[in-house]
Amino acid sequence: MRVMKIVLQNDRLLLMKMQAEPADLVIIQVYMLTSTHEDNEVEELYEQLDCLIKAEKGDWNCIIGEGQDEKEVGAFGLGTRNERGERLMEFCRQRKLVATNTCFEHEKRRRYTWKLPGDTRRYQLDYILVRQRFRNSVKNSCSYPGADADSDHNLVVMKQTVKLKKLKRRRKKLQWNLQKLEAKVESFQNKVNEKIRDNNQSDVSIEGKWKILKNAVLEVAKNEVGYRTGSEARKPWVTHEMIRKMDERRKWKNVSTDVGVKKYKQLNNELRRETDKAREDWWMEQSQNLDELDSKGRTDVFYRKLHQLTGQNIMRNSSKAIKDKDGTLLTDKSDIIEKWRKYIETLYDAERKPVKDSLVLEQEEEVDKQCKGQDLLVSEIRAA
């Protein structure tokens, strides 16, 4: 990690931002006003803190007190909550924060962060606030009264396990523009053959010839076909004329006169009839293309096209052949039906089923009562 920037808002607010993956870490140090200051000064400081958090995305000077309070405060605070502590809790609820050094059970000398001169009373005024979603990553949080720090406040330390997840962005797979290829099949084949002839050598190995063919196909494809750009239209049957009518219909939508309402209904009906017919014709064309691919046995293209149209991976067993008991492949429909008929007859043949007299039960041996399982109840047998 490295420090990206430090923002000194004023003499009481300090922000430090550190670079991390996948999100940067932001630490804000706040030296909160004491109860001797006016309420408007406290509210102004909270507003400045709120602006600082909103601009980028804690340690305080209020008394939260003992006793758990929902998700914002643990059960191991110190003292009695004051008015400023209530304001801090309201801020924590708004920002979904938790005071970490109230969540771990420590001796009271490890809870207080400031003491009155003469050590007459001790208070917990300073807190480290963390977002509630990262609560489980905090392993410990307490004050260290023995730390050598040039301050009348004790050092508050939090131990946290930070395991940031690195998001791997998948590279978009480039796809060839197959529609453009269909229009240039002959030209594509001729240019690939020319490339192969130019690089053909008699002493080239099989591996070398494969590389020549591969490089020729890829080079011609990049120049002649290219990759698909952009995304496909969700409703490809919509034409520019339909879009023009939609724009015209939109102009009449807010015209509340009789002429405007009549014109809007007329355009709406015309547009609906036109779009319904275009959609039906488009689906009919796609269905014919799928039937043609299925009849030609192009199952790979068939399912890819079907997935594009429906948005679902639909798989079915397109095999129309079956083997008989001798291993011979049956392709005729009547032979396949006959094979299934014989298989089912054999499967449910009553004569081959074992009869009661042929069933031999195992002899029950003498065993200790404790080794036996529980007896079956009549009700259990009837239920079964």
C-alpha positions as CSV (number, residue, x, y, z in Angstrom):
1,M,0.0,0.0,0.0
2,R,1.1,3.6,-0.5
3,V,-0.4,6.9,0.7
4,M,-2.2,8.6,-2.2
5,K,-3.1,11.9,-0.5
6,I,-3.6,13.6,2.9
7,V,-6.4,16.1,3.4
8,L,-6.2,18.5,6.4
9,Q,-9.7,19.8,6.6
10,N,-9.0,21.9,9.7
11,D,-7.2,21.5,13.0
12,R,-9.7,18.7,14.0
13,L,-10.3,16.8,10.8
14,L,-7.6,14.8,8.9
15,L,-8.1,12.3,6.1
16,M,-5.5,9.9,4.7
17,K,-6.2,7.8,1.5
18,M,-4.1,4.7,0.7
19,Q,-4.1,2.8,-2.6
20,A,-5.4,-0.8,-2.4
21,E,-7.2,-3.3,-4.6
22,P,-10.0,-3.4,-5.5
23,A,-10.9,-0.3,-3.5
24,D,-8.8,2.3,-1.8
25,L,-8.7,2.6,2.0
26,V,-9.7,5.9,3.6
27,I,-8.8,6.7,7.3
28,I,-10.3,9.8,8.9
29,Q,-9.0,11.2,12.2
30,V,-11.4,13.3,14.2
31,Y,-10.7,15.3,17.3
32,M,-14.2,15.9,18.5
33,L,-15.3,19.0,20.5
34,T,-15.8,18.7,24.2
35,S,-19.1,19.4,26.0
36,T,-17.9,23.0,26.8
37,H,-18.5,24.0,23.1
38,E,-21.8,25.2,21.7
39,D,-24.1,22.7,20.0
40,N,-23.9,24.7,16.7
41,E,-20.2,24.2,16.7
42,V,-20.6,20.4,17.1
43,E,-23.2,20.3,14.3
44,E,-20.9,22.3,12.0
45,L,-18.1,19.8,12.7
46,Y,-20.4,16.9,11.9
47,E,-21.4,18.6,8.7
48,Q,-17.8,19.1,7.7
49,L,-17.1,15.4,8.5
50,D,-20.1,14.3,6.5
51,C,-18.9,16.4,3.5
52,L,-15.5,14.8,3.9
53,I,-16.9,11.3,3.9
54,K,-19.1,12.0,0.9
55,A,-16.1,13.5,-1.0
56,E,-14.0,10.4,-0.3
57,K,-16.0,7.9,1.1
58,G,-13.0,7.0,13.0
59,D,-11.6,8.4,17.0
60,W,-14.1,10.6,18.8
61,N,-14.5,12.8,21.8
62,C,-18.0,11.7,23.1
63,I,-19.0,9.2,25.9
64,I,-21.0,6.3,24.4
65,G,-21.1,4.4,27.8
66,E,-21.6,0.8,28.8
67,G,-24.3,-1.5,27.4
68,Q,-24.9,-2.8,23.9
69,D,-27.0,-0.7,21.5
70,E,-28.1,-2.5,18.4
71,K,-25.2,-2.9,15.9
72,E,-23.4,0.4,16.6
73,V,-22.1,-0.2,20.2
74,G,-20.8,-3.3,21.8
75,A,-21.3,-4.4,25.4
76,F,-18.0,-3.3,26.8
77,G,-18.0,0.5,26.8
78,L,-17.2,2.7,29.8
79,G,-19.2,5.2,31.8
80,T,-22.6,6.7,31.1
81,R,-23.6,8.0,27.7
82,N,-24.0,11.8,27.5
83,E,-25.8,14.0,25.0
84,R,-22.8,14.1,22.7
85,G,-22.7,10.4,22.8
86,E,-26.3,10.2,21.5
87,R,-25.3,12.5,18.6
88,L,-22.4,10.2,17.8
89,M,-24.7,7.1,17.8
90,E,-27.1,8.9,15.5
91,F,-24.2,9.6,13.1
92,C,-23.1,5.9,13.3
93,R,-26.7,4.7,12.5
94,Q,-26.8,7.0,9.4
95,R,-23.4,5.8,8.2
96,K,-23.7,2.1,9.4
97,L,-20.6,2.3,11.6
98,V,-19.6,0.4,14.7
99,A,-17.4,1.6,17.6
100,T,-14.9,-1.3,17.7
101,N,-13.3,-0.6,21.1
102,T,-16.7,-1.3,22.8
103,C,-17.0,-4.8,21.3
104,F,-14.2,-6.6,23.0
105,E,-14.1,-7.5,26.7
106,H,-11.0,-6.0,28.4
107,E,-10.2,-4.7,31.8
108,K,-11.4,-1.2,32.5
109,R,-7.9,0.2,32.4
110,R,-7.8,-1.0,28.7
111,R,-11.1,0.9,28.0
112,Y,-10.6,4.4,29.2
113,T,-8.8,6.9,26.9
114,W,-8.7,10.1,29.0
115,K,-8.5,11.0,32.7
116,L,-9.1,14.1,34.6
117,P,-6.1,15.9,36.0
118,G,-5.2,14.3,39.3
119,D,-6.6,11.0,38.0
120,T,-9.9,11.6,39.8
121,R,-12.1,10.2,37.0
122,R,-11.5,8.2,33.8
123,Y,-13.5,8.4,30.6
124,Q,-13.8,6.6,27.3
125,L,-13.8,9.5,24.8
126,D,-11.9,8.1,21.8
127,Y,-13.3,5.4,19.4
128,I,-12.3,3.7,16.2
129,L,-15.3,3.4,13.9
130,V,-15.5,0.8,11.2
131,R,-18.3,0.0,8.7
132,Q,-20.5,-2.7,10.0
133,R,-20.0,-4.9,7.0
134,F,-16.3,-5.2,8.0
135,R,-17.1,-5.9,11.7
136,N,-16.0,-9.6,11.5
137,S,-12.5,-8.6,10.2
138,V,-11.8,-6.7,13.4
139,K,-9.9,-9.0,15.8
140,N,-9.2,-6.7,18.7
141,S,-9.6,-3.0,19.7
142,C,-8.6,-1.4,23.0
143,S,-6.6,1.5,24.5
144,Y,-3.0,1.3,25.6
145,P,-2.5,3.5,28.8
146,G,1.2,2.6,29.0
147,A,2.1,3.8,25.5
148,D,4.6,6.7,25.5
149,A,2.6,9.3,23.6
150,D,2.9,13.1,24.0
151,S,-0.9,13.5,24.7
152,D,-3.3,13.4,27.6
153,H,-5.3,10.8,25.7
154,N,-4.4,7.2,25.6
155,L,-3.5,5.4,22.4
156,V,-6.3,3.4,20.9
157,V,-5.3,0.5,18.7
158,M,-7.3,-1.8,16.4
159,K,-6.2,-5.1,15.0
160,Q,-7.9,-6.0,11.8
161,T,-7.5,-8.6,9.1
162,V,-7.6,-6.9,5.8
163,K,-8.0,-9.3,2.9
164,L,-8.9,-7.4,-0.2
165,K,-10.2,-9.3,-3.2
166,K,-8.6,-8.7,-6.5
167,L,-11.2,-8.6,-9.2
168,K,-10.1,-10.2,-12.4
169,R,-11.6,-8.6,-15.4
170,R,-12.4,-11.0,-18.2
171,R,-11.2,-10.0,-21.6
172,K,-14.0,-9.7,-24.1
173,K,-13.7,-12.5,-26.6
174,L,-13.6,-11.3,-30.2
175,Q,-16.1,-12.9,-32.5
176,W,-15.9,-13.0,-36.3
177,N,-18.6,-11.2,-38.3
178,L,-20.1,-14.4,-39.8
179,Q,-22.9,-12.4,-41.7
180,K,-20.2,-10.6,-43.6
181,L,-18.4,-13.9,-44.3
182,E,-21.6,-15.4,-45.8
183,A,-21.6,-12.6,-48.4
184,K,-17.9,-13.1,-49.3
185,V,-17.5,-16.9,-49.2
186,E,-16.1,-17.2,-52.8
187,S,-13.8,-14.2,-52.4
188,F,-12.6,-15.4,-49.0
189,Q,-11.8,-18.9,-50.4
190,N,-9.9,-17.5,-53.4
191,K,-7.7,-15.2,-51.3
192,V,-6.9,-18.0,-48.8
193,N,-5.9,-20.3,-51.8
194,E,-3.7,-17.5,-53.1
195,K,-2.0,-17.1,-49.7
196,I,-1.3,-20.8,-49.5
197,R,0.1,-21.0,-53.0
198,D,2.5,-18.1,-52.4
199,N,3.8,-19.8,-49.2
200,N,3.7,-23.4,-50.4
201,Q,7.0,-25.2,-50.4
202,S,7.7,-28.9,-51.2
203,D,10.0,-29.5,-48.3
204,V,7.7,-28.2,-45.6
205,S,6.5,-30.6,-43.0
206,I,2.9,-31.4,-42.1
207,E,3.2,-29.1,-39.1
208,G,4.6,-26.3,-41.3
209,K,1.8,-26.7,-43.8
210,W,-0.8,-26.5,-41.0
211,K,0.8,-23.2,-39.8
212,I,0.7,-21.8,-43.3
213,L,-3.0,-22.7,-43.7
214,K,-3.8,-21.3,-40.3
215,N,-2.0,-18.0,-40.8
216,A,-3.6,-17.6,-44.3
217,V,-7.1,-18.1,-42.9
218,L,-6.6,-15.7,-40.0
219,E,-4.9,-13.0,-42.2
220,V,-7.6,-13.0,-44.8
221,A,-10.4,-13.1,-42.2
222,K,-9.0,-10.0,-40.5
223,N,-8.8,-8.1,-43.8
224,E,-12.1,-9.4,-45.4
225,V,-14.4,-10.3,-42.6
226,G,-13.3,-8.5,-39.4
227,Y,-14.8,-8.8,-35.9
228,R,-18.3,-8.1,-34.7
229,T,-18.6,-4.6,-33.2
230,G,-21.2,-3.4,-30.8
231,S,-24.1,-5.5,-29.5
232,E,-27.0,-7.0,-31.4
233,A,-30.3,-5.3,-31.4
234,R,-32.8,-6.7,-28.9
235,K,-35.6,-6.3,-31.4
236,P,-34.0,-6.7,-34.9
237,W,-37.4,-6.5,-36.7
238,V,-37.7,-2.8,-35.8
239,T,-37.0,-0.6,-38.8
240,H,-36.1,3.1,-39.2
241,E,-39.6,3.7,-40.5
242,M,-41.1,2.3,-37.2
243,I,-38.7,4.6,-35.2
244,R,-39.9,7.6,-37.2
245,K,-43.5,6.7,-36.5
246,M,-42.7,6.3,-32.8
247,D,-41.2,9.8,-32.7
248,E,-44.2,11.2,-34.5
249,R,-46.6,9.4,-32.0
250,R,-44.6,10.8,-29.1
251,K,-45.3,14.3,-30.3
252,W,-49.0,13.8,-30.2
253,K,-49.0,12.0,-26.8
254,N,-49.3,15.2,-24.7
255,V,-51.8,17.0,-27.0
256,S,-55.0,16.8,-25.0
257,T,-57.3,18.1,-27.7
258,D,-59.7,15.9,-29.6
259,V,-57.6,16.1,-32.7
260,G,-54.5,15.2,-30.7
261,V,-56.1,12.2,-29.1
262,K,-57.5,10.9,-32.4
263,K,-54.2,11.4,-34.1
264,Y,-52.3,9.5,-31.3
265,K,-54.7,6.6,-31.4
266,Q,-54.4,6.4,-35.2
267,L,-50.6,6.4,-35.2
268,N,-50.6,3.9,-32.3
269,N,-52.8,1.4,-34.1
270,E,-50.8,1.7,-37.3
271,L,-47.6,1.2,-35.4
272,R,-48.9,-1.8,-33.5
273,R,-50.1,-3.5,-36.7
274,E,-46.8,-2.9,-38.4
275,T,-44.6,-4.1,-35.5
276,D,-46.7,-7.2,-34.9
277,K,-46.5,-8.2,-38.6
278,A,-42.7,-7.5,-38.7
279,R,-42.1,-9.5,-35.6
280,E,-44.2,-12.4,-36.8
281,D,-42.4,-12.4,-40.2
282,W,-39.0,-12.3,-38.5
283,W,-39.7,-15.2,-36.2
284,M,-41.0,-17.2,-39.2
285,E,-37.8,-16.5,-41.0
286,Q,-35.7,-17.6,-37.9
287,S,-37.8,-20.8,-37.5
288,Q,-37.1,-21.7,-41.2
289,N,-33.4,-21.1,-40.7
290,L,-33.4,-23.4,-37.6
291,D,-35.3,-26.1,-39.4
292,E,-32.8,-25.9,-42.3
293,L,-29.8,-26.2,-39.9
294,D,-31.4,-29.1,-38.1
295,S,-32.1,-31.0,-41.3
296,K,-28.4,-30.5,-42.4
297,G,-27.1,-31.9,-39.1
298,R,-25.5,-28.6,-38.1
299,T,-26.3,-29.0,-34.4
300,D,-23.5,-26.7,-33.2
301,V,-24.8,-23.8,-35.3
302,F,-28.4,-24.8,-34.5
303,Y,-27.9,-24.5,-30.7
304,R,-25.8,-21.4,-30.9
305,K,-28.5,-19.7,-32.9
306,L,-31.2,-21.0,-30.6
307,H,-29.3,-19.6,-27.6
308,Q,-29.0,-16.2,-29.3
309,L,-32.8,-16.2,-30.0
310,T,-34.0,-17.4,-26.6
311,G,-31.2,-16.4,-24.2
312,Q,-31.2,-20.0,-22.8
313,N,-28.9,-23.0,-23.2
314,I,-31.3,-25.6,-24.5
315,M,-29.8,-29.0,-25.1
316,R,-31.5,-32.1,-26.4
317,N,-30.4,-35.5,-27.6
318,S,-30.5,-35.3,-31.4
319,S,-29.3,-38.8,-31.9
320,K,-31.8,-40.9,-33.8
321,A,-29.9,-44.2,-33.7
322,I,-29.7,-47.0,-31.1
323,K,-27.8,-50.3,-30.8
324,D,-29.4,-53.7,-30.5
325,K,-28.2,-56.5,-28.2
326,D,-25.6,-57.6,-30.8
327,G,-24.1,-54.1,-31.1
328,T,-25.6,-53.4,-34.5
329,L,-26.6,-49.7,-35.0
330,L,-30.3,-49.3,-35.8
331,T,-31.3,-46.2,-37.7
332,D,-34.7,-47.1,-39.1
333,K,-37.6,-45.7,-37.0
334,S,-39.6,-49.0,-37.1
335,D,-36.5,-51.0,-36.0
336,I,-35.8,-48.6,-33.1
337,I,-39.5,-48.9,-31.9
338,E,-39.3,-52.7,-32.1
339,K,-36.0,-52.7,-30.1
340,W,-37.6,-50.6,-27.3
341,R,-40.7,-52.9,-27.3
342,K,-38.5,-56.0,-26.7
343,Y,-36.4,-54.2,-24.0
344,I,-39.5,-53.2,-22.0
345,E,-41.1,-56.7,-22.3
346,T,-37.9,-58.2,-21.0
347,L,-37.7,-55.7,-18.2
348,Y,-41.2,-56.4,-17.0
349,D,-41.3,-60.1,-17.7
350,A,-43.3,-61.7,-14.9
351,E,-41.9,-65.2,-15.6
352,R,-38.3,-64.2,-14.8
353,K,-39.1,-62.5,-11.5
354,P,-38.0,-64.5,-8.4
355,V,-40.8,-66.3,-6.6
356,K,-41.3,-66.4,-2.9
357,D,-40.1,-70.0,-2.5
358,S,-36.8,-69.2,-4.2
359,L,-36.0,-66.4,-1.7
360,V,-33.6,-67.6,1.0
361,L,-33.6,-65.5,4.2
362,E,-30.5,-65.3,6.3
363,Q,-30.6,-67.2,9.6
364,E,-31.0,-65.0,12.6
365,E,-28.2,-65.5,15.1
366,E,-28.2,-65.2,18.8
367,V,-26.9,-61.7,19.7
368,D,-26.9,-59.6,22.9
369,K,-30.0,-57.4,23.3
370,Q,-27.9,-54.3,23.4
371,C,-26.4,-55.1,20.0
372,K,-29.9,-55.4,18.4
373,G,-31.5,-52.4,16.7
374,Q,-34.9,-51.0,17.7
375,D,-37.8,-53.2,16.9
376,L,-40.1,-52.3,14.0
377,L,-43.5,-50.9,15.0
378,V,-46.6,-52.2,13.3
379,S,-47.5,-48.6,12.5
380,E,-44.2,-48.2,10.6
381,I,-44.7,-51.3,8.6
382,R,-48.3,-50.2,7.6
383,A,-47.0,-46.8,6.7
384,A,-44.3,-48.3,4.5
